[in-house]
Amino acid sequence: MPNVPDRHARTMLPIPDRPAPGLTTYDAKDPDTAYPPIEPLMPPEGAPNVLIVLLDDVGFGATSAFGGPSRTPTAERLAASGLKYNRFHTTALCAPTRAALLSGRNHHSVGMGSITETATSAPGNSSLRPNTKAPLAMTLKLNGYSTAQFGKCHEVPVWQSSPMGPFDAWPSGGGGFETFYGFIGGENNQYDPALYDGTIPVEPPKSAEDGYHLTEDLADRAVNWVRQQKALMPDKPFFMYFAPGATHAPHHVPKEWADGYRGQFDDGWDALRERTFARQKELGVIPADAELTARHAEITAWDDMPDQLKPVLAREMEVYAGFLEHTDHHVGRLIDAIEELGVLDNTIVYYIIGDNGASAEGTMNGAFNEMANFNGMAALETPEFMVGKMDEFGSPSSYNHYSVGWAWAMNTPFQWTKQVASHWGGTRNGTIVHWPNGIDERGGLRSQFTHVIDVAPTILEATGLPEPTMVNGVQQSPMEGTSMLYTFNEADAQERHDLQYFEMAGNRGIYFKGWSAVTKHRTPWVMVGGTLPAFDDDVWELYDGSQDYSQAENLAGKFPDKLAHLQRLWLIEATKYGVLPLDDRLIERANPDIAGRPTLIQGNSQLLFAGMGRLSENSVVSIKNKSFAITAEVEVPDEAAEGVIIAQGGRFGGWALYVKDGKAKFVYNVLGIQQFATEADRPIPAGAHQVRMEFAYDGGGLAKGGDVALFYDGNPAGTGRVGATQPIVFSADETTDVGYESGTTVSTDYTTGTSHFTGKIKSVRIDLGEDTHDHHIDPEERLRVAMARQ
C-alpha cells in the first residue's frame, strides 16, 4: 500500500492551504527569491484508479459467471483474473443500495429507506443524505481524483428533480462527480431516455430508428472520458462509477441479442432453476452441500401457467437474457479501453452484478407495459393482448417486464426476489473484484459476509486515504461499512463484517456471525390491494449460514432462544440506524401530503410557459383521479397552427392538448393500450385566442373516466369522453413539456420532430377541481366554485 506522509492533513477536506513561511523579497529578480513550484493536488503516490460497475436488477443466478443462463464474457474474464464474492449483499432495492454504496453507510442512515418517490418525513426515509455523511466521490475528488458518473442516479429527492434543482443531491452538484452523463430516476426508456449532461437536459445523439441504445451511449461516453482523462492527466488517478439502467425494466435490447436465446427457456422457470443450480455447483460459486430452496405458493409453477401464455413467457426471458448479455458486452468495451490505456492492472474494478435481486414487479404474466401493474391495471393486459404483442417485446414500442417466475429463477438458489430484504434472493448479488496490482490470486472465490456499505471503506484503504473527519466545514460521522481489503489476499481470513440488519417495506432480517433471522412481510408484485399482517404478527425464520448457504432449512422451531436473541438484535440495530418507525405503506406514500415530504408545486393551479420541459411528474400538479382544466393563451398564424400545446407522459401513458389540422385536440392515453381522443369541431381562428380543455372526472374511486369539453375563447368547440384514466403514475421517465414533446409521444398524430407548436404560446395554466362542468361562468369563477366544493 502507498505511504501517506500527509494523512493527518487529509482528514479535513478540502485540504487546507498551508503556505510555508519564508523570506519575501522586494524584487522578484533578487537571487534570494524562491518559492516552491505549484503542484496539482494528487492522492498519495501509487494510488490506483477505481471503477465501480453497478448493474440494475440482476439476480445472483442470472449471469454465466455465477451459473446463470445469460452469457457474460466480461464478468467471466474479470473473475478469471480476479476474485468472485458469493456472499456479497445489497439492500434489496435500487436507490437504497446506491445511496449506501456511495456513502459507506446503511441506507436508512443516509435517509434512503426506500425509493425517492415514496420518501416520508421520517429521517430514515426522507431521501435526504445528511451533510455529516459525505459521498465517496466527494472524498476522492477533494483528494485529487478525477471523478465521473455515467448512467443511473436514483438518489435525488423528487422535489429537487426539476430543472431548477437545487442540485445538492445530483451527481455533479453535491455528489462529488466532476462529470455526469445519465438520467435521474428509477428507470428509463433505453431507446429514448431523458438524459442529463451535468444538470442540463440533453437529447440522445440519435434515434432508435438509427440504432440508438442507452447502454451503448453510456459506454461511448465513459470510454471517451477515460481516454481523455489519461491523455490530459496521465499521472492522476480516476474514480468512475458506471451504472447503466440495464437490466431494470423496461427490458429493451436489439432483436438479434434476444434471438440468440431462441428456445432456451421453453421448459420454464422451474427447469431453469434446476439447470442453474447444477451449473453453480459445477463452477464452485456455491458450496457443494448447498440446497435449492423450494418455490413458494405465491409463485405459480410453470406447468400451471396457461398454455396460451407460455410462448410469450419464454420470449420475455429470451429478451431479458439478451439484454443482460448486451449490457455485459458494453461493460467489456469500457474494460477494453482501460486495458488499452495500459492502466487496467492498477485499476480496482468492482463489478457488482445487481443492486438487488431480480425484479418480481412484472406480475406472474409479465407485462408489455410494466406501468400497468404500477397503476393496479394489470388486468388490461389480457393473455390475448400479450400474445398479440409477443414479437414487440424488447422493441421501442414496448415497455416490457418478465414474469415473477423468471425473477425467482434468476435468484437461484435463494428464496424470493427484489424488495424482499429478509431473504438472500433479494439481497445477495454476485460480485467480482479485479485488481492485479493488489490481488495475488487469479480466479479466486471469497465467501466472507460482505455488504455494499463495505465498498467505500475498501477503496479508501486501498488508495491510502483516511476517512475524513471534516468535509466542507461539517464534522463527519464514521462510515458504517467494513473494508474488504483484508479478504483480497487472505482467502480464509475470518470475516470482519459479522453484523448487518436488513429492512425494506417491512421485510426485515438480521445477520450475525453466520446466523440469520428473517421475516417476509410484503410480496413485491402485490402493489394494489392485498392485506398485510401487523408487524408483530409476522412469522420469523432462522437459518444457520455456516451449514446452510441458501437459507433452505428453517430452524426457528429448533432454536427459539437463538431466534429471540437475533430478533432483539435486529430491533437494536434498527433503532441505531433510523429504521424505525417501520412503514409498509405503498400507495399512501406516493401521496406527498400523506407521506409528509415537500412538493415543488403548492396549491391547485400551476402556470407554465412555452419552452418549459423535461418536468417530472413531481414537478407538475397531479391531475390524477380528479377534474381538471387546461387553459392556454395562444397566438395562431394566418396559415393555422399545428403541434403540441402541452403534453404529459408519452407512448406508454399520458395526455396531450395539441393542434392537428388547425383544430384543438385532447388525447388521453391509458398505458398505450387505450386512447381516448376529443377533437374540436372547427379550427382555431388566426390571432390571439384562449384554448381551454375541461375534464370532468366521474368520481367514485380511482382510475375512472370522465367527460371532455373544448372551448375557444369560452365558446364550446367540442365534447368527448375518456373511458378510463391512470390513477397513480404515468411514467417513470417521460415528462411534461410545453410547446413541444420530448421522449415518446402521447399521440400517434405527431412525432417529436413535428411536435413543436407553430404558433406562439403565451401561457398554459393547469387548474384542479372537482367540477368544471359549468360553462356559463368565467373560467376563473368556475375554478373557484370547483375548489369550494372540495
N, C-alpha and C positions, 0 to 999 in steps of 0.2 A: 504494500500500500504506500502511496506517496507520503512523504514527510510534510507536515503542515506547521511550519515555524510560527505562523501568524494566527493560530487557532483562536486565541482569545479575541483578537480584533474582529474575526468573522462571526462572532456570536451576536454582534449588533449590526443590523442591516437597515439601510445601506451602510457599508463600511465607512466609518467616519474619516474624513480627510484630516491627516495629522502632519502638517508641514514641519519639517525639521528646522530648528533654529540654527542660525549661522550668520556669517558675515553678509551684510548687504552693502554693496559698493554704490558709489555715486554714478560712475561711468561704466557702462557695460564693457568698454574696451579695457578696463582695468584688469591686469593679469590675475588679480585675486578673485575676479568674478567667476563664480562656479555654482551651478545648480544641477541637481540630478536630472537625467532625461525623463521626459514624460513617458510613462508606460501605461498601456491599456490595462484595465482590470482583468485579471486572469484567475482561474481557480488554482488550487495547488498543482505543482508540477506533476505531470503524468496523469492527471485526472481524465478518466475515459469519457467518450461520447456516451449518450444514453438514448435509446429508442424504446418507447413503450408502444406496443401494438395491442389495442383492445378491440376485439370483435364484439358483436352485439347479438345477444340471444342465441348462443351456441351451447348446446348441451355437452356434457362430458364425453358421451359416446357418439358424437357426430363425425369427428374427423378421423381419417385413416391413421393419423399419428397416435390416436388413442382408441383404435379398433373400430372406428365407425365407417359408414358407407361412403362418405364424401372424400374424394381424392384430394389430399392436401400435401403436395410435394414440398412446399416451402416449410411447413411445420415439420415434416419428416426430416428435411435437410438440416434445419436448425437443431432439432433434437439429436440427430446423429453426431453432431459436434458440440453438443451442449448437454443440458440436463432437462429431464421431464419431472414435473412435480405432480403427484397423483393424489395429494391431499391439500390442494390449494383451494381457498374458499372466497366467495364473493358474498354480497348481501341479499341476493335473490331478486334484485330489481335494479334497473339501469342507472337512474340518476343517483340513488344512494351509493351504488358501487363506485361510480365515477367521482363523487364527492369524497368518498373515503380514500380512493386511490390517490387523488391529487393532493390530499391533506395529511395522510398518515394518521387520521383519526377515525373513530367509529362514525357511522353515518348520522346517528342522532346527535353526536357531539357537534357536528357541523350543520345541524338543522335539517338534514335531508332524510328524515324518517321514511319518506315516501317520495313520489314524483312531485315536481314543482306544481303541477296542475291541481294537486289535492293538498297543497300546503294549508296549514292552520296557524293559529296564533300561538300554539304551544311551542316552546323553544326547540324541542327535538324534531318538530315537523314544520318549522317555519319556512324552510328553503333558504334561510339566510345564514351564510357562514360567518361566525363571529370573527372580528378582526384580530382576535387573540390566537387564531389558527390559520396562519398564512399558508397559501398553497406552495407545494414543492417547486413549481415553476418560478414563482417569485423568489424563493430562496436561491435557486440556481442562477437566475438572471442577475440577482444582486451580488452574486459571487463570480460573475464574469462569463457565464454560459450564454451562448446564443440559444434562443428558445422559440419553438414553433409548434402549433397545433393544427392538425388537418382532420376535419370530419365533424363528428357529433359533439355538441355541447348541450347537455340537458340540465345544467345547473343554474340557469338564470331564472330568478323569481319571475313569475308570469307577468306581474305588474311592472317589471323592468325590461320587458322584452320588446318594447316598441322602438321605433327609430330614434326616440328621444332619450332612451336609456332610463335611469343612469346606468353606466357601464361597469360598475364596480365588480359585478359577478361575471362579466363577459371575459372570454379568454385573453383578449388583447387590451382589456380595460384593467381591471384589478386582478386578473387571473395569472399574470406574470408571463404571458406569452407575447413576445415581440411581434410575431406573425400568427394570424389565424385566417384559415380559409375553410369554411364548412357551413353548418347550419345550427340554428338554435331551436331546441325542442327534442321531443322523444323519438321522432322518426321522420322520414322524408321520402318523397317520390324519387326513386333512383333515376328516372328519366327526365324529370322536370322539377328539380329541387329548388327550395327557397334559400339561396346561398348568400353568405356574407363574406366580404373581404375585409377583415378587421371588424368594424362596426357598420360598414357601408353595404347596403343591399346591392347585389350584382346578379346578373342573369347568367345562366350556363353558357359556355362558349359555343355550343352548337345544340341542335335539337335531337330528339330521339330518332327522328327520321334520318338524320345524318350520322347516327351511330353513337349518340351520347349515352354515357352511363356514369353515375356519380362516383362509384368506386374507382373507375379508371381516371376520372378527372382529379380526384384527390391524390391518387398515386402520381399522376403527372406533376401536380403542384409540389408534392413532397420531394420527388426526385429533383425537380428544378431547384427547389430551395436548398437541399443539402449539397448539390453541386456548387451552387453559388456561394454557400457558406464556406465550403472548403477552398474554393478558388480565391475568395477575398480574405478569409480569416483562417488559413490552414492550421495555425497553432492554437486556435480557440476551440474548445470542445462544444458540442451541441447537445441540447435536450430536445428531442422530438417526440411528440405524442400523436400517434396515428390512430384515429378512432373512426373507422368508416361506419356508416349507418347499417351496413350489412353485418349479420343476416337478419336484422329486425324486419318484420313485415312493414311494408309490402315486399313480398319475395319477387324481386324484379331481376331478370337475367336474360341476356340474348338467348334465343331459342336453341341454338346449337349446343350451348352448355347444358341445358336441361335434357336435350335429346340424347346426350351421351349416357344417360341413365335409363333409357327406354327399357321397360320390362323388368327392371331390377327390384321393384317393390310391389309387384303384383300379388305376392303372397301375404302382404300385410305387415302390421307393426309387431304382432306377437312373434312372428317368424324372424323379423328383422332384429328384435331384441336377442333372440337366441343366437343368431349369427354373430352379432356384435359382441355378445358376452364371450363366445368362443374365441373370437379374434383377440379380445382384450387379454385373455389368459395366454394365448399364444405369444403375444407381444410382451407379456410380463408387466403390463401397465396396471393390472390389478393382481392381488395375491392369488396364488393357486387355489386357496381354500375359500375364496370369496363366493358368496351366494348371489344368485339372480333374484332380486326381490319380486314379489308377486304383483300382479295387476290388481288395482283397487276396483271396487264395484262401480265407482263413478266413471271409469274408463271402459267403454264398450269393447268387447272382444272383436277382432277383425271378422271372424266368422259370423258375428251377429249384426254386422253392418249391412244395409240394403245392397243387394247385388247391383242395382241400378247405379249406385254411387261409387262402387269400387274402382272403376276406371278413372273417375275424377279424383278420388283419394290417392290413387297411385301416381297420377300426374302431379298432384300437389307435392308429393315427396320428390319426384324427379326434378321438379323446378327448384325445390329447396336445395337438394344435393348439388345441382349445377350452380346455384347461387353461392354456396359455400366454397366450391372449388374455384369459381371465378374470383371470389374475394381473396383466397389464398394465393392465387396467381398474381394478383396486383400487389399484394404484400411482398411477393417474391421479386417483383420489379424494383421495389424500394430496397430490399436487401441486396439485390444485384448492384444497384447504383452505389450503395455504401461500400460494397466489396471492390468495385471498380475504382473507387477513390483511394483504396488501399488502407482503409481505416476500420474495416469490419472487425478485425481481431481485437482492437481496443475500443469496441463499442459494446456496452451492456445492452443486450436485446431481451426485453421481456415480451414474449408472445403469449398474451393472456387470451385464451380461446373462449370468449364469452364473458359478459358482465353479469351473468346469472345463468341459471339453467335454461333449457329450451322453452320457448313460449307456448303455453297452452291457452292462449287468448283467442283462438280461432274457432271454437266450438267443436263438437265431435265431427261435424261435417266439413270442417274447414270453412273458408269464406272466399268469395270472389271479391268482396269489398269488406275488409275487416271492420270498417266503421259501422256496419250493420249491427254487429254484436255490441259494440260500444254504446249504441243507441237503444239497445234492447229490442232490435228489429230483425234479428237473425232469421226469423220465420219467413221473411220476404224472399230469402234465397232458398227456394224450394229445390228438391232434387232435380226436377225438370229444368229449372233455371241453371243449376250448376252444370248439368250435362251439356246444356247448350253453350256454356261459356268455357268448356274444358280446354279448348285449343287456344284460348286467350290468356290462360294463366301464365304469369311471368312477363306479359307484354305491357306496353304503355297503356292499354285500355283496361288493365286490371289493377286492383289494389289488394292483392290476394294474401291469404294466410293458409297454413296447413292445419290438419286435424289435430285435436288433443292427443290422439293415439300416436301420431308421429312425434310429437313433442316428448311424450313418455318414452318412446323408443330412443330418441336422441339422448336421453339421460341415463341410458343403460350404464351400470346395473342398478341404479338407485331408484328410490321411490319419489314420485311427484315431480314438480316442474318449477319453472319460474314463478315467483311470488310466494312459493311455499318455503319460507326461510327456516322452517323446522327441520326439513329433511334434506339430505345431500343432493337430491335431484334438483333442488332449487339453488343450491349454493356451491356445489363442488364443480370447478372448472379446470379442465386440463390446461396446464401452463408450462411453457418452455423458457428456460433462461440460457442465453448463449453469450459467452464472453471468453474467447480463447486465451486472452492475456491474463485472466483472473481465475479461470476454472481449468484444472488439470485434466479431469476425466472427460472423455468423449462418449456420449451416448449413455450417460448415467441416469439412474432413477433416484428420486428423493421422495421420502414418504413422511417427513416431519409435517405436523399440522402447521399450515401457513394460511395467511389471510391477506386480503387485498390491502389492508392498512399497513402491512409489513413492507410494501414496495418502497415507499418514500424513505423510511429509515435505512433500508438496504442501500439505496442509491447514495444517500448522504455518507454512509460509512465507506462505500466503495470509492467515492470521489474524494475522500479525506476532508469532508466539510462537516463542521459541527452543526448540530441542530440549533437554530438561532434562538436566543432568549429575548430579542427585541427586533421587531420588524416595523419600519416606518413609524417609529416612536411608540409602538404598542408592545407591551410585555406579552410574550407568547406562553401559552400553556403547552406542556410537553406533548410530543407525539405519543399516540397510544399503541402504535404497532411495534413489532419486534424485528430488528434486522435479520434477514435471511442469509446474510453473508457467511455465517458460521457453517451453513449447510453446503456451501459451494464446493469445498474440498474435504468435507468430512461426511461421507455418506451415512455413517451410523451415529452421527452426533445426536445426543439426546435433545429432543425438541425443547425450544425455549418459549414458544408461544403456546402455552398449555391451558389458557382460559379464554373463552370467547363466547359472548352472547350473540343471539340472532333474533330478529323480530321484523316482521313485515305484515301489516294489516291484521295483526292478532296471531298470525302464525309465528311461533317462537320456539327457541331452543337454547341450550347451553352446552358447550363443550368444556370438559375439564379432565385433564390428564388421561385422555383416552376414552373416557365415557361421554355419552351424550344423552341428554334428556330433552324430549321434543314433544310439541303438541301442534297438530294442524287445526286451524280454526276456520279458515275460509278456503273455498275452492275457486281457483283463479278464473275459470271460464264462466262462472255464475256471476254475471255483472249486474243483472236486474232481477229482483225477486229472490226467492230463497229465504230461509230462516236461519239465522246464526245463533249458536248457543251463547249463553252467558260465559264470560271468560273463565269463571270458576267451575263451569261445567265441562270445560274442555278436558279431554282424556289424554293424559301424558304417557309417553312411551320411553323406554330406557334401553340403551344399546351399549355394548362393550366393544369399543373400536379396536382394542388390542386383539380381539378374536373375531370380530365381525366387521369387515371392511365396509360393507354396503348397507348397514342398518337393516339386516334381514330378520334378526331374531329379537323380538321384544322381550326384555327381561323384567318389565315393570312388576309383574306378579311375583317374581322370584326374589327381587331385591327391593322391597318397598322403602327401606330406610335409605338406601342409596339414592333412590328416586327423590325422596323428600329432601335430602341434602342438596341435590342438584336444583330442584325447584326453588329452594330458598336462595341458592347461589344465583340463579337467574334473576330473582327479584332484587338482590343486592346490586348486581351489575346493571340491571335496568334502571334502578334509581341513580346509580353513579353516572350513567351516560345519557340521561334525559329521555329514556324510552317512555316513561310514564307521563301522562295517562295513556293507556292503550286505546287505540282508536281504530275500530274496524268499519267505520262508515265509508261508503264509496260515493254514491250519488250525492249525498248531503255535502260531502267535502268538495264536490265540483262547484257548489254554490258558494261564492266568496263571502256572502253575508252570513251564512251558517258557519262556514269554516273560520271566519274571523281574520282573513287576510285582506290587504288593501286591494282596491280596484283602481285601475288607471282612470276610468271614466265614472263620474258621480252623477246621480240623478237619472231622469227618464228621457233625456234628449241629448243628442250629440250633433254638433255642426262640423262638417267635413268640407274640404276644398279640393279642387281639381289638382291632380298630380300626387295627392296623398296615396300611399300604397304600402304594400308589404306589412299591413296591420294585422297582427294575430287576432284570434277571437277574443283574447283577453284585452285587446286594445280598442274594442268596439262594444257598445252597449248590446246586450243579448236580446235578440228578438224572439227567442225560442219560447213556445208554449204561451204566447200572448198575442194580442193585437198590436199592430204597429203601422206606421205610415212613413213613407219616404217622400220628401218634398225637395225637388231640385229646381233651382233657378238657372235656366239655360238660355243661350242665345243661338238661334238656328240660322244658318246662312241661307241665301236665296235658293241654292241648289239642294236644300234639305240636308238634314243631319243623319249621321249613322254612328253606331258604336255604343260603348258601354257608358252609362251614367254612374252606376255603382254596382259592384259585384262582390259577393262574399262566398268563399268556398271555391269549388271547381267541379270537375267532371264527376267526382265521386260523392257529391253532396253540396248544396248551397243554393243561392238565389241571386238573381240579377235583374236590375232595371236597365233597359237599354233601348236603343232605337234601331229598328230594322225597316228598310224601305220607307224611311221617314216617319214611321209610326212608333209610338212608345209601346214597349212590350215588357211584361214581367214574367219571369220563369222561375219556378221553384223546382229544384232537382232533389229528389229523395234518393240518396245513396247511389245515384247513377242507374237506378232501376226504374223509377217512375219520374216523369217530368210533367209538370202542370203549367201550361202557358196561357196567359191572358194578353190579347193584343188590342190596341186601341182601334176604334172604327174609322179613324182618319189620321192623316199625317199631322205633325206639329207644324203650325204655320211658321213662316220665316219671321225672325225678330226675337225679342226678349219675351220669354214665357215661363210660367210655372208648370212643371210636370209633377204630378202627385200620384202616388200609388198608396191605396189603403188596404190593409189586410185585416179582416175581422175574424178573429180566432173563434172557433166553435165552442171552445171550453169543454169542461167535463173530463179533464185529465190531460195526460201528456200525449204528444205526437198527433193531436187531432188536426183536422183540416180547417178550412175557412174560406170566406168569400173575398174576392179581389175586386177592387174598383179603381179605375184610372180616371184622372181628371187633367184637363188643360185649363189653367187659369180659373180653377174652381168649377168648371163646367164638365159634366160627365162625358167620358170619352170611351168607355168600355167596361165590361164586367166579366168575371170569370170565377173559376173555382179551383182551389187547391185541395186535393183529396186527403193528403196526409203531410205531416211535417217531421223533421228530425228533432228529437226532444233534448238531446244532451250536447252533441258536438257535431260540427260539420266535417272538420278535418283536423289532422294533427299538423299539417304542413301548409295547406292553402291559406290564403289571406284575403283581406278586404282591400279593394282598390277603387279609386275614384277617377273616372275619366278613361279608364283602360282596365285590362285584367291581366295580371301576371299568373304564372303557373298554368294549370289546365283551365279550360273554360267551362262555365256552368252550362252554357247552351251550345248546341252544335250550329247555331245560326252564324257564328263568327269564330275566328281563330284569334290567338293572341296577336298575330300580325295585323288583323283588321279590327281589333277591339277598341282602338283609340277613338274617342269621340271627336267627330269632325267639326262640331260647333264649339261653343265656349260654355264652360260650366262656372257659374259664379259661386254656387254653394250647393251642398246636399245636406239635408237635415234628416236624422232618424228620430222619430218620436214614438214612444211606447205608450200603450194604453189598453184598457180592457175593451173599449168600444169606440171604433172610429167610423161607425155606420152613418152617422147623422150628416147628410150632405147639405143641409140647409143653413149651416152657420159657418163662420170664418174658421179656417183650419186651426188657428191658434186657440180660438174658443173651444173648438171641438176637442182639442187635446186636453184643455183644462177640465172639460166635462168628463172626459175619459179618466183622467187621473183622479178626479173626485169620486168616481165610482169604485176605485180600487179598495 
